[in-house]
């Protein structure tokens, strides 16, 4: 299939719908329209732009701006750290456990956690690189991730994860179906339909449909519980408990996303809850004690990303926080990030996960 088929198709659809609804005037230049649909930084895996935001930026020539270039390069560097130092280093452990389900339940639990961070760092890393590359050329693309694993509810998670796609489905599927208008049952059906369609968007495999269905059903349950809690005047759980619970649910659902089939996913979950050889076998997927240093680097990478997300929650993004620091601190970050990539990066031929969609 053509590279990035789903992404540039959705971007073209957003233009068609906006023009049809008379919310945006038709573009008269075929060259400008083609650039909008095929803009190379975000062509392969987004973010999925809207005509109101991207098309006006493509209508005029611009001079090179050193400030934009610096901002873009910072974003690209942080994106490469996520991809090469974190996501690609986690991949061998994840691939081994998912392909050979003979490891301990501990290894299965760790592999599920690792995949949650692998897909996050892989996809958000690409988004950072794409947004950064566009910014170097003076084009602003929308933010696609906003610290999703700091979410305290599942609804909050979907306000932070793959924002360009979730808002696309909200505006062009959920709201046209009726959204929150009408009865509570109608709203629940609309919500479930959106997530089932979102699952199908990822691929014609029942694993993706079930993954979408899990999120849809759990969001419906969560809305009901939040509404009940509000009516009863009860306080919510502490923030840390909400975050841990949300991450746990999302991680378990990711198993269906990663598995080759429903049987594969069910067997994987069975292996986790069987507590087979618990808590041993942690290093077995890496060849035993020989893989201890790699295992330590994997956890260090996850720690770096979580620390970065906590910084970004306060300063909008890691590059924005770096920009506000004194020069010696900025350059310390640049050298440290570059050294981590060169010395510990998992350089290879692993494509971005979302290149397949």
SEMI-539419 format. One record per residue (C-alpha): residue number from 1; y, z, x; residue in three letters. Coordinates in steps of 0.5 Angstrom, whole numbers, plus 500, padded with zeros to 3 digits. Layout:
BEGIN
SITE | NUM | Y | Z | X | ala
...
END
This chain:
BEGIN
SITE | 1 | 500 | 500 | 500 | unk
SITE | 2 | 507 | 499 | 502 | unk
SITE | 3 | 510 | 505 | 506 | unk
SITE | 4 | 514 | 510 | 502 | unk
SITE | 5 | 512 | 506 | 496 | unk
SITE | 6 | 513 | 512 | 491 | unk
SITE | 7 | 519 | 514 | 494 | unk
SITE | 8 | 523 | 508 | 494 | unk
SITE | 9 | 520 | 506 | 487 | unk
SITE | 10 | 523 | 513 | 484 | unk
SITE | 11 | 530 | 512 | 488 | unk
SITE | 12 | 530 | 505 | 485 | unk
SITE | 13 | 528 | 508 | 478 | unk
SITE | 14 | 534 | 513 | 478 | unk
SITE | 15 | 539 | 507 | 479 | unk
SITE | 16 | 536 | 503 | 473 | unk
SITE | 17 | 536 | 509 | 469 | unk
SITE | 18 | 543 | 511 | 471 | unk
SITE | 19 | 546 | 504 | 470 | unk
SITE | 20 | 542 | 503 | 463 | unk
SITE | 21 | 545 | 510 | 461 | unk
SITE | 22 | 552 | 508 | 463 | unk
SITE | 23 | 552 | 514 | 467 | unk
SITE | 24 | 553 | 509 | 473 | unk
SITE | 25 | 556 | 502 | 474 | unk
SITE | 26 | 552 | 496 | 476 | unk
SITE | 27 | 552 | 495 | 483 | unk
SITE | 28 | 555 | 488 | 484 | unk
SITE | 29 | 553 | 487 | 492 | unk
SITE | 30 | 545 | 486 | 493 | unk
SITE | 31 | 546 | 488 | 500 | unk
SITE | 32 | 549 | 494 | 498 | unk
SITE | 33 | 544 | 495 | 493 | unk
SITE | 34 | 538 | 493 | 498 | unk
SITE | 35 | 541 | 498 | 503 | unk
SITE | 36 | 541 | 504 | 497 | unk
SITE | 37 | 533 | 503 | 496 | unk
SITE | 38 | 531 | 501 | 503 | unk
SITE | 39 | 536 | 506 | 507 | unk
SITE | 40 | 531 | 507 | 513 | unk
SITE | 41 | 532 | 515 | 515 | unk
SITE | 42 | 529 | 517 | 508 | unk
SITE | 43 | 525 | 511 | 506 | unk
SITE | 44 | 518 | 513 | 508 | unk
SITE | 45 | 519 | 521 | 505 | unk
SITE | 46 | 525 | 522 | 502 | unk
SITE | 47 | 529 | 526 | 500 | unk
SITE | 48 | 530 | 521 | 493 | unk
SITE | 49 | 537 | 520 | 492 | unk
SITE | 50 | 541 | 518 | 486 | unk
SITE | 51 | 546 | 512 | 486 | unk
SITE | 52 | 552 | 517 | 484 | unk
SITE | 53 | 551 | 520 | 491 | unk
SITE | 54 | 549 | 515 | 496 | unk
SITE | 55 | 551 | 508 | 493 | unk
SITE | 56 | 559 | 510 | 494 | unk
SITE | 57 | 557 | 512 | 502 | unk
SITE | 58 | 554 | 505 | 503 | unk
SITE | 59 | 560 | 501 | 501 | unk
SITE | 60 | 565 | 502 | 507 | unk
SITE | 61 | 565 | 501 | 514 | unk
SITE | 62 | 566 | 508 | 518 | unk
SITE | 63 | 568 | 509 | 525 | unk
SITE | 64 | 563 | 513 | 530 | unk
SITE | 65 | 564 | 521 | 529 | unk
SITE | 66 | 562 | 525 | 534 | unk
SITE | 67 | 562 | 531 | 530 | unk
SITE | 68 | 557 | 528 | 525 | unk
SITE | 69 | 553 | 526 | 531 | unk
SITE | 70 | 553 | 533 | 533 | unk
SITE | 71 | 551 | 536 | 526 | unk
SITE | 72 | 546 | 530 | 525 | unk
SITE | 73 | 542 | 532 | 532 | unk
SITE | 74 | 542 | 539 | 531 | unk
SITE | 75 | 538 | 538 | 524 | unk
SITE | 76 | 534 | 533 | 528 | unk
SITE | 77 | 532 | 538 | 533 | unk
SITE | 78 | 530 | 543 | 528 | unk
SITE | 79 | 526 | 538 | 524 | unk
SITE | 80 | 522 | 536 | 531 | unk
SITE | 81 | 521 | 544 | 532 | unk
SITE | 82 | 518 | 544 | 525 | unk
SITE | 83 | 514 | 538 | 526 | unk
SITE | 84 | 511 | 538 | 533 | unk
SITE | 85 | 511 | 545 | 535 | unk
SITE | 86 | 509 | 548 | 528 | unk
SITE | 87 | 506 | 543 | 523 | unk
SITE | 88 | 502 | 539 | 528 | unk
SITE | 89 | 500 | 545 | 532 | unk
SITE | 90 | 497 | 548 | 526 | unk
SITE | 91 | 493 | 542 | 524 | unk
SITE | 92 | 487 | 543 | 528 | unk
SITE | 93 | 485 | 549 | 525 | unk
SITE | 94 | 486 | 547 | 518 | unk
SITE | 95 | 482 | 541 | 519 | unk
SITE | 96 | 476 | 544 | 522 | unk
SITE | 97 | 476 | 550 | 517 | unk
SITE | 98 | 477 | 545 | 511 | unk
SITE | 99 | 472 | 540 | 514 | unk
SITE | 100 | 467 | 545 | 516 | unk
SITE | 101 | 466 | 550 | 511 | unk
SITE | 102 | 461 | 554 | 515 | unk
SITE | 103 | 466 | 559 | 518 | unk
SITE | 104 | 468 | 566 | 516 | unk
SITE | 105 | 472 | 568 | 510 | unk
SITE | 106 | 477 | 570 | 514 | unk
SITE | 107 | 478 | 564 | 517 | unk
SITE | 108 | 478 | 560 | 510 | unk
SITE | 109 | 484 | 565 | 509 | unk
SITE | 110 | 488 | 564 | 515 | unk
SITE | 111 | 487 | 556 | 514 | unk
SITE | 112 | 490 | 557 | 507 | unk
SITE | 113 | 496 | 560 | 510 | unk
SITE | 114 | 496 | 555 | 516 | unk
SITE | 115 | 496 | 549 | 511 | unk
SITE | 116 | 502 | 553 | 507 | unk
SITE | 117 | 506 | 553 | 513 | unk
SITE | 118 | 503 | 546 | 516 | unk
SITE | 119 | 505 | 542 | 509 | unk
SITE | 120 | 512 | 546 | 509 | unk
SITE | 121 | 514 | 545 | 516 | unk
SITE | 122 | 511 | 538 | 516 | unk
SITE | 123 | 515 | 535 | 510 | unk
SITE | 124 | 521 | 540 | 511 | unk
SITE | 125 | 521 | 537 | 518 | unk
SITE | 126 | 521 | 530 | 516 | unk
SITE | 127 | 527 | 532 | 511 | unk
SITE | 128 | 531 | 535 | 517 | unk
SITE | 129 | 530 | 529 | 521 | unk
SITE | 130 | 532 | 524 | 516 | unk
SITE | 131 | 538 | 528 | 514 | unk
SITE | 132 | 540 | 529 | 521 | unk
SITE | 133 | 539 | 521 | 523 | unk
SITE | 134 | 543 | 519 | 517 | unk
SITE | 135 | 549 | 524 | 518 | unk
SITE | 136 | 549 | 521 | 525 | unk
SITE | 137 | 551 | 515 | 522 | unk
SITE | 138 | 556 | 518 | 518 | unk
SITE | 139 | 552 | 519 | 511 | unk
SITE | 140 | 550 | 525 | 507 | unk
SITE | 141 | 544 | 526 | 504 | unk
SITE | 142 | 542 | 531 | 499 | unk
SITE | 143 | 538 | 538 | 502 | unk
SITE | 144 | 531 | 537 | 500 | unk
SITE | 145 | 528 | 544 | 502 | unk
SITE | 146 | 532 | 551 | 501 | unk
SITE | 147 | 527 | 557 | 504 | unk
SITE | 148 | 522 | 556 | 499 | unk
SITE | 149 | 517 | 561 | 502 | unk
SITE | 150 | 523 | 566 | 501 | unk
SITE | 151 | 522 | 565 | 493 | unk
SITE | 152 | 521 | 571 | 489 | unk
SITE | 153 | 518 | 568 | 483 | unk
SITE | 154 | 514 | 561 | 482 | unk
SITE | 155 | 520 | 558 | 478 | unk
SITE | 156 | 525 | 560 | 484 | unk
SITE | 157 | 520 | 557 | 489 | unk
SITE | 158 | 521 | 550 | 485 | unk
SITE | 159 | 528 | 550 | 485 | unk
SITE | 160 | 527 | 551 | 493 | unk
SITE | 161 | 521 | 546 | 494 | unk
SITE | 162 | 522 | 538 | 495 | unk
SITE | 163 | 529 | 539 | 491 | unk
SITE | 164 | 530 | 531 | 490 | unk
SITE | 165 | 523 | 530 | 487 | unk
SITE | 166 | 523 | 537 | 482 | unk
SITE | 167 | 530 | 535 | 480 | unk
SITE | 168 | 528 | 528 | 479 | unk
SITE | 169 | 523 | 530 | 474 | unk
SITE | 170 | 527 | 535 | 471 | unk
SITE | 171 | 533 | 530 | 469 | unk
SITE | 172 | 528 | 524 | 468 | unk
SITE | 173 | 522 | 527 | 465 | unk
SITE | 174 | 523 | 534 | 462 | unk
SITE | 175 | 530 | 533 | 459 | unk
SITE | 176 | 528 | 527 | 456 | unk
SITE | 177 | 522 | 530 | 453 | unk
SITE | 178 | 526 | 535 | 450 | unk
SITE | 179 | 527 | 540 | 455 | unk
SITE | 180 | 528 | 547 | 453 | unk
SITE | 181 | 530 | 545 | 446 | unk
SITE | 182 | 526 | 546 | 440 | unk
SITE | 183 | 520 | 551 | 439 | unk
SITE | 184 | 517 | 555 | 445 | unk
SITE | 185 | 511 | 551 | 444 | unk
SITE | 186 | 514 | 544 | 445 | unk
SITE | 187 | 518 | 547 | 451 | unk
SITE | 188 | 511 | 549 | 454 | unk
SITE | 189 | 508 | 542 | 453 | unk
SITE | 190 | 514 | 539 | 456 | unk
SITE | 191 | 513 | 543 | 462 | unk
SITE | 192 | 506 | 542 | 463 | unk
SITE | 193 | 507 | 535 | 462 | unk
SITE | 194 | 512 | 535 | 468 | unk
SITE | 195 | 507 | 538 | 472 | unk
SITE | 196 | 501 | 534 | 470 | unk
SITE | 197 | 505 | 528 | 472 | unk
SITE | 198 | 508 | 531 | 478 | unk
SITE | 199 | 500 | 532 | 480 | unk
SITE | 200 | 499 | 524 | 479 | unk
SITE | 201 | 505 | 522 | 483 | unk
SITE | 202 | 501 | 525 | 489 | unk
SITE | 203 | 495 | 521 | 488 | unk
SITE | 204 | 490 | 519 | 483 | unk
SITE | 205 | 485 | 524 | 484 | unk
SITE | 206 | 483 | 530 | 480 | unk
SITE | 207 | 485 | 535 | 485 | unk
SITE | 208 | 493 | 533 | 485 | unk
SITE | 209 | 492 | 534 | 477 | unk
SITE | 210 | 489 | 541 | 477 | unk
SITE | 211 | 494 | 543 | 483 | unk
SITE | 212 | 500 | 540 | 478 | unk
SITE | 213 | 496 | 544 | 472 | unk
SITE | 214 | 496 | 550 | 476 | unk
SITE | 215 | 503 | 550 | 477 | unk
SITE | 216 | 505 | 548 | 470 | unk
SITE | 217 | 500 | 554 | 467 | unk
SITE | 218 | 503 | 559 | 471 | unk
SITE | 219 | 510 | 557 | 470 | unk
SITE | 220 | 509 | 558 | 463 | unk
SITE | 221 | 506 | 565 | 463 | unk
SITE | 222 | 511 | 567 | 468 | unk
SITE | 223 | 517 | 565 | 463 | unk
SITE | 224 | 513 | 569 | 458 | unk
SITE | 225 | 513 | 575 | 462 | unk
SITE | 226 | 520 | 575 | 464 | unk
SITE | 227 | 522 | 574 | 457 | unk
SITE | 228 | 518 | 580 | 455 | unk
SITE | 229 | 521 | 584 | 461 | unk
SITE | 230 | 528 | 582 | 459 | unk
SITE | 231 | 527 | 584 | 451 | unk
SITE | 232 | 523 | 591 | 454 | unk
SITE | 233 | 529 | 592 | 459 | unk
SITE | 234 | 524 | 593 | 464 | unk
SITE | 235 | 526 | 592 | 472 | unk
SITE | 236 | 522 | 587 | 476 | unk
SITE | 237 | 518 | 589 | 482 | unk
SITE | 238 | 521 | 590 | 489 | unk
SITE | 239 | 523 | 583 | 492 | unk
SITE | 240 | 518 | 584 | 498 | unk
SITE | 241 | 512 | 584 | 492 | unk
SITE | 242 | 515 | 578 | 489 | unk
SITE | 243 | 515 | 574 | 495 | unk
SITE | 244 | 508 | 576 | 497 | unk
SITE | 245 | 505 | 575 | 490 | unk
SITE | 246 | 509 | 568 | 489 | unk
SITE | 247 | 507 | 566 | 496 | unk
SITE | 248 | 500 | 568 | 495 | unk
SITE | 249 | 499 | 564 | 488 | unk
SITE | 250 | 503 | 558 | 492 | unk
SITE | 251 | 498 | 558 | 498 | unk
SITE | 252 | 492 | 558 | 493 | unk
SITE | 253 | 494 | 552 | 489 | unk
SITE | 254 | 495 | 549 | 496 | unk
SITE | 255 | 488 | 549 | 497 | unk
SITE | 256 | 487 | 544 | 491 | unk
SITE | 257 | 492 | 540 | 494 | unk
SITE | 258 | 489 | 539 | 501 | unk
SITE | 259 | 481 | 539 | 498 | unk
SITE | 260 | 478 | 532 | 498 | unk
SITE | 261 | 475 | 534 | 491 | unk
SITE | 262 | 475 | 539 | 486 | unk
SITE | 263 | 468 | 541 | 488 | unk
SITE | 264 | 471 | 542 | 495 | unk
SITE | 265 | 476 | 546 | 493 | unk
SITE | 266 | 472 | 551 | 488 | unk
SITE | 267 | 467 | 552 | 494 | unk
SITE | 268 | 473 | 553 | 499 | unk
SITE | 269 | 475 | 559 | 494 | unk
SITE | 270 | 468 | 561 | 493 | unk
SITE | 271 | 468 | 562 | 501 | unk
SITE | 272 | 474 | 566 | 501 | unk
SITE | 273 | 472 | 571 | 495 | unk
SITE | 274 | 465 | 572 | 498 | unk
SITE | 275 | 468 | 576 | 504 | unk
SITE | 276 | 463 | 572 | 508 | unk
SITE | 277 | 463 | 575 | 515 | unk
SITE | 278 | 469 | 579 | 514 | unk
SITE | 279 | 473 | 580 | 518 | unk
SITE | 280 | 470 | 576 | 524 | unk
SITE | 281 | 470 | 569 | 526 | unk
SITE | 282 | 478 | 568 | 526 | unk
SITE | 283 | 478 | 564 | 533 | unk
SITE | 284 | 471 | 560 | 531 | unk
SITE | 285 | 475 | 554 | 529 | unk
SITE | 286 | 478 | 554 | 536 | unk
SITE | 287 | 472 | 555 | 540 | unk
SITE | 288 | 472 | 562 | 541 | unk
SITE | 289 | 476 | 566 | 546 | unk
SITE | 290 | 478 | 560 | 549 | unk
SITE | 291 | 483 | 558 | 543 | unk
SITE | 292 | 486 | 565 | 543 | unk
SITE | 293 | 493 | 562 | 546 | unk
SITE | 294 | 493 | 556 | 541 | unk
SITE | 295 | 492 | 561 | 536 | unk
SITE | 296 | 498 | 566 | 538 | unk
SITE | 297 | 502 | 560 | 539 | unk
SITE | 298 | 501 | 558 | 531 | unk
SITE | 299 | 503 | 565 | 529 | unk
SITE | 300 | 509 | 565 | 534 | unk
SITE | 301 | 511 | 558 | 530 | unk
SITE | 302 | 510 | 561 | 523 | unk
SITE | 303 | 514 | 567 | 526 | unk
SITE | 304 | 520 | 562 | 528 | unk
SITE | 305 | 520 | 558 | 522 | unk
SITE | 306 | 520 | 565 | 517 | unk
SITE | 307 | 526 | 567 | 522 | unk
SITE | 308 | 529 | 561 | 521 | unk
SITE | 309 | 529 | 561 | 514 | unk
SITE | 310 | 532 | 568 | 513 | unk
SITE | 311 | 538 | 566 | 518 | unk
SITE | 312 | 538 | 559 | 513 | unk
SITE | 313 | 539 | 564 | 507 | unk
SITE | 314 | 545 | 567 | 510 | unk
SITE | 315 | 548 | 561 | 513 | unk
SITE | 316 | 546 | 555 | 509 | unk
SITE | 317 | 541 | 552 | 515 | unk
SITE | 318 | 539 | 554 | 522 | unk
SITE | 319 | 544 | 548 | 525 | unk
SITE | 320 | 550 | 551 | 521 | unk
SITE | 321 | 548 | 558 | 524 | unk
SITE | 322 | 548 | 555 | 531 | unk
SITE | 323 | 554 | 551 | 530 | unk
SITE | 324 | 558 | 558 | 529 | unk
SITE | 325 | 555 | 561 | 535 | unk
SITE | 326 | 559 | 561 | 542 | unk
SITE | 327 | 557 | 555 | 547 | unk
SITE | 328 | 552 | 559 | 551 | unk
SITE | 329 | 548 | 561 | 545 | unk
SITE | 330 | 548 | 554 | 542 | unk
SITE | 331 | 546 | 551 | 549 | unk
SITE | 332 | 541 | 557 | 550 | unk
SITE | 333 | 538 | 554 | 543 | unk
SITE | 334 | 538 | 547 | 545 | unk
SITE | 335 | 534 | 548 | 551 | unk
SITE | 336 | 529 | 553 | 548 | unk
SITE | 337 | 528 | 548 | 543 | unk
SITE | 338 | 527 | 543 | 547 | unk
SITE | 339 | 523 | 547 | 552 | unk
SITE | 340 | 518 | 549 | 546 | unk
SITE | 341 | 517 | 542 | 544 | unk
SITE | 342 | 516 | 539 | 551 | unk
SITE | 343 | 511 | 545 | 554 | unk
SITE | 344 | 508 | 547 | 547 | unk
SITE | 345 | 509 | 541 | 542 | unk
SITE | 346 | 502 | 538 | 539 | unk
SITE | 347 | 504 | 531 | 541 | unk
SITE | 348 | 499 | 526 | 538 | unk
SITE | 349 | 498 | 521 | 533 | unk
SITE | 350 | 499 | 526 | 527 | unk
SITE | 351 | 503 | 522 | 521 | unk
SITE | 352 | 507 | 526 | 517 | unk
SITE | 353 | 503 | 529 | 511 | unk
SITE | 354 | 507 | 525 | 505 | unk
SITE | 355 | 507 | 519 | 509 | unk
SITE | 356 | 501 | 518 | 504 | unk
SITE | 357 | 505 | 518 | 498 | unk
END
